[in-house]
C-alpha cells in the first residue's frame, strides 16, 4: 500500500513537471526569437542552479544534501553539467531554428533511446510492455504533429538540433540516474544546472557581443518564469523521480510534453490546435498507462515466452 502511494505521488509530481515544461517550451520559443539561444540557456540554468543550491543550503524543504568529495564533484561537472549543457545547446538552437512542435516531437521520442541504452530486448512480457508503451506514445506524438510536418517549411539545421536534443536529453537522464546512487536527486539537479550554465556562459557572452540583447520587462519576466517554473521546480521533481524509478519509466512522461507544449503555445502564442489533437492525446495516455501497469501480473502471464 505504501509503495502504491509513493508511486502515485511520483506520477503526480511528474505530471506537474510536464505541464511546467510545456510552459517553459513556449516561453523559450518566444525568447529565442530575439535573444541569443546560448545566452538564454546559460543564464537560465546558472541562476536556477544557484537558487536550488541556496534552498538546499539554508532550508530542509527539499531534503538534505551530502558533502561532495573531489571525485563526486568531477562526476557532477562531466556527467551532470556537461551532459546538461550539451542538451541545452541543442534544445535552444532547435527552438530558434524550427517550430516548437517539431522540437516537442523529437523530445517525445527520447524514451526510446533510454530503453535502448538500459537493456537489450528480451523474450519476456516486460520487454513487450516497455517497448510497446514507448512506441504507442511516440505514435501519438507523430499523429499530433504529422500535418505540420507535411505542410510547414523545415530547416535541416533545426531538425538536426531537435533530434540531437532528444538523444542528449536521454543521455542526461541516464547520467543523472548513475549519479543518484551517490547523491540526492535535487542536489544533482542543482549542481548540474549551475555547472551547465558555467560551461555555456562564455559562448552566451560571445553571442551577446555579436548580436546584442533586448532588456525589457516582457523578456525579463518570461526568463524569470522559465528560471523558477521551467528550471528550479521541475528539475527538482524530475531528478527526485529518477532516484526511485528507472530512467525509461520516468521518461515515458516525456510523451505528455508535446501535449502541454501545444496547449501553452495555443494559449500564449496563438498557434492553433490541430484536428488530430484528441487522437494523439488518447494514444499518448494509453502509452503511459501501458508502461506504468504490470499487465503480466494482472493477467498472470509467464515472465518469458
Secondary structure, 3 states (H helix, E strand, C coil): CHHHHHHHHHHHHHHHHHHHHHHHHHHHHHHCCCCCHHHHHHHHHHHHHHHHHHHHHHCCCCCCCCCCCHHHHHHHHHHHHHHHHHHHHHHHHHHHHCCHHHHHHHHHCHHHHHHHHHCCCCCEHHHHHHHHHHHHHHHHHHHHHHHHHHHCCCCHHHHHHHHHHHHHHHHHHHHHHHHCCCCCHHHHHHHHHHHHHHHHHHHHHHHHHHHCCCCCHHHHHHHHHHHHHHHHHHHHHHHHHHHHCCHHHHHHHHHHHHHHHHHHHHHHCCCCCCCCHHHHHHHHHHHHHHHHCCHHHHCCCCCEC
